[in-house]
Amino acid sequence: MKLYLLEKGTRNFTVVESTIDNSTLNLSEQFNNVSELNQGEYTDIFWFSKILNPIKSSESSPIAKFAVTSGVSDKTYSLSYAIGVGTVNEEMVVRTYVEGPASISSDGVFSTKIYPLSTRTYSTQVPNVNSNTSNFEIGVSQDTVLEAYTDPGDVFRYQQWDGSWQNSSSINLGLSWSYSLPGTGLSFSPTYTNTTQYTSKPLKNFDNSGTNKVRQTKVQLSKNNILKTPSHTFDVNFSVGHYSTNAQKKLNLKWTYYVWNAQSIYSSAVGQKTSNMYFSYGSSN
């Protein structure tokens, strides 16, 4: 018999091996009432990630890593550990998506969000570790950021945000925007001319009364507003208005987020990630 002992709150690990005959221990009797015991914290149950380095770390997606997608993008982050009797894996699938009208004549509302589509720990050889949770989180060490800009001829009329995250009783969010001529071609901007901080979930109406119009925005959900489970989500809505140039156009989006796993902070699955997206629609009078 072997006992694996980890001192709680430390990385001190002890292995005790005994020659005691397992039949004398009545192991089945020891676990007869296991269903009545309190469930341990995931980080305690998933003990091997505290003492072992992963044998594999990966980031995967059905499309190329830096490709631009329309509609939905799913990216899978995973770690694998060899624990002697088998391999245990933990995983988070992060989904970003955008939806909106097929065409607009005056204006239309487009919605985008980021959230953990699924989390799990699983093993073929050690099925008792299987669960719908993991050590992966979004938003622990960096802000979760959405940038957006319109094609020539269209403008942002308002922007609104909502969602549910760990510590969602409070919110610290920054909104930035810039003005441009309606017909100018744009890209994602490193700087913005206007910035405001919010501690609630209101709606921001943009002033487009001048020659220049609001066509670039950035919204930042501050770090420690954490997305960890499929019930957590960060949502942003845009009202896009037609101003000029009848054409097929795109709403251009870029999500930037930080995937964190406290048990393996140097793995390739951990770090700043991006999801570039667009939504194509018809815009005319």
N, C-alpha and C positions, 0 to 999 in steps of 0.2 A: 504494500500500500504506500502511496505517496501523498503527502499533504503539501499544497502550495499556499504559502502564507504571505500576504502583502500587508505591511503595516499601514493602516489607514492614514491618509494625509501625507504619505511619504512614498519614495520609490524603493524602500527597503524590502527586499524579497528573499524569502527563505523557503527552501525545499527540504522536507523531512521525509525520509524513506524508512519504512518499517518492514520487518519480516513477519509481522503478525498475520496469521491466517485470516483472510477476509471473511470466512464463514463464521468466525467467532464474534464478529462485530455487529451482526444483525443489521446490516445496512438497510435492508428493506424496511425494517421496523423504524429506523431512524427517520425515514422519509415518508412514513405513512400519513402524517398530518401536514405535509409540505404545502398543500393547497390552502391551509388556514393561516399560513404565515404571511406577514407583510411583504409586499414586493420591494426588493432593493432598488436603489437608484441605478439608472442605466450605466453610469460610469463605474459603479461597483460591480455590476454583473459582467460588464464588458472589460474584465480585469486585464486581459492580455494586451490591450492597446496601451496600458500604462507601463509595461515593461518590455514589450517587443517592438522592434521596428517593422513596418509593413514590408512584405516581400514584393508587393506590387501597388502602384499608385497610378490612377488613370483618369483622364477626362475624355469623354467620347460624345459624339453627336452624329445624327444621320447625315449631316452635311459637313463641308469643310469648316475648320475651326473658325476662320475669319470671314466666312461667307455671309452675305446679306440674305435674310429670309423674309418672306411675306406671310403673315398670318400667325404661325406658331413656330417656336424654336424650343426644343428640349435638349438639355445637356446633362450628362450623367457624370457624377464625380464619385470615385470609389477607391477604397483601400482594402487590401487583403493581408491577412495575418496567418502564418503557419504556427499552430499551437501544439504540434506533436502528433495528435490523433487526427488532424485534418486541417482544412483551411477555412477561416472565418472571414466573411466579407461584410463591409458596411458601405452604404450607398445613399446618395441623395440625387434625385432628378430635379433640376431647376427648369421651370417653364417660364418663358416670356411670350406674350402674344399681343396682337393688336387686331381690333375689329372696327368696322364702320360702314357707312352707306356706300353702295356701288357708285353713286353719283350725287353731286350737290348742285343746286342752282343758286341758292342764296347762302346757306351755311349747312353744316352737318356736324354731328358729334361723333368723335372717335374715342375709343377706350383702349387702354393698354395696361398690362399688369405684369408683375413678377411674383412668383411664389414657388415653394417646394411642392412639386407635383406628387412626389412620394419620397419616403425615407424608409430604410430597412436595414436590418442585420440578418444575415442568412448563412447557412452552411449545410452542405449535403451530408458531411460526415458527423457534424455535431448539431443536430436539429434542435436541441434544447435551447440554443442561443437565438433561434429565429424570433424576430420581433419587428414591429413597424416603427422603429426609431433608430437613431444613429447619433454619432457625435458631431455631425456636420451642422453648420449654422451659416446664415448670411447676415452681415451687418455688425459683426462683433468688433472689428478693428478699423473699418472704414465706412464712410457714408455709402448708401445705395443711391445711385444717380441715374436720372433719365434726362437725356438731351433730345431735342426735337427741332426740326425746321421744315418750312413749307417750300414747295416748288414755286417758281415765279408766277405771280398773279393771285396767289391766295395768302390769307393772313390768319393769325390767331385772334379770336374774339375774346375767349376766356379760357381759364384752366382751373380744374378742380381735382382734389385728391382725397383719398380715403384708404381704408384698409384695416387690417387687424394683425398685430405683431406682439411679440413678448414685450411686456411693459407698455401696452397700448393705451393705458390710462393717461399717458403723457405723450406729447409729440414735439419734436424740434425739427422744423423743416425750413429749408431755404429755397426761395424761388428767384430765379434770375431771368432777365429777358433783354433783348436788343431790338432796335428799330432798323429797318432797311427799306430801300426803295422797292416798290411792289414787283418790278420786273427784274431785279438783280438775282443772279444765281448765287446760291449759298452752299456752305458745308458746315460741319460741326465746328463751333467756335471755341477757342481756348479762353476767351474773355467775354464778359457781358457788361452792358452799360448800366443796368439797374438790378438791384438785389434787395430782397425783403425777407426777414425771418418771420416764421409763423409758429404759434404754439397751439393751434387748433386746426380744424379741417374745413376751411371756408372755400369760397369761390373767388377767384381773382379775375375781374374784368379788365381788359386792356384798352387803353386809350389809343384809338386809331384815327383820330380826327385830323392829324397833321399829314404832311406829304409822305413822311416815312411811316411804315407800319410795323407792328410786332410780328416777326416771322421766325424768330429763334427764341427758344426757352430752355431752361434747365431747372429741374427740381431735385433737391437733395434731401433724402431722409437720413437724419444724423445717425451716426454709429450708436450702438447699444439699443436701437429699435430693431429687434432681432427677428428674422424669419427662420423658423426652425422646424415647423410641422406643416402638413398640408392645409391646416386651418389658418395659417398666417399668409397674408397677402398685402402687397402695396399696389394700389390702383391709381391711375391718373386718367382724367378725361379732358379732351380738348374740343373746343368749338372752333372749327375751321370755316372761314368765310371766303366766298368767291369775290374777288375784286376786279380782276381783268384776265384776259388770255383764256379763251375757251380751249381746253385740251384735256388729255388724259394725264393726270398728275399723281405724285406720290407724297404721302406724309412720311418723312424720314425720321427714324428713331434710333437711339443707341442707349442700351442699358449697360451700366458699369456697376459691378457688385463684387464683394469680397467673400469668397468661400473660406470658412474657418473650420478647423478641426483641432481642438486643443490637445489631442493625444498624438498628433503627427503634424506639427506646424511647418516642417520643412519639406513635406511631400509635394509632388507636382500637382496634386488635386487641390492643394490649398493655395490661395493667392487671389489677385485681382483678375476678374473675368469680364468679358464683354459679350453683348448680344446685339448685333446690328440688324435692324428690321425696317421694313417699309410697308405701307398699305396703298395700293393703287386704286384710284377712283376717277370718275369723270367730273370735270368742273366746267360749268358754263352758265350763261344767263338763262 
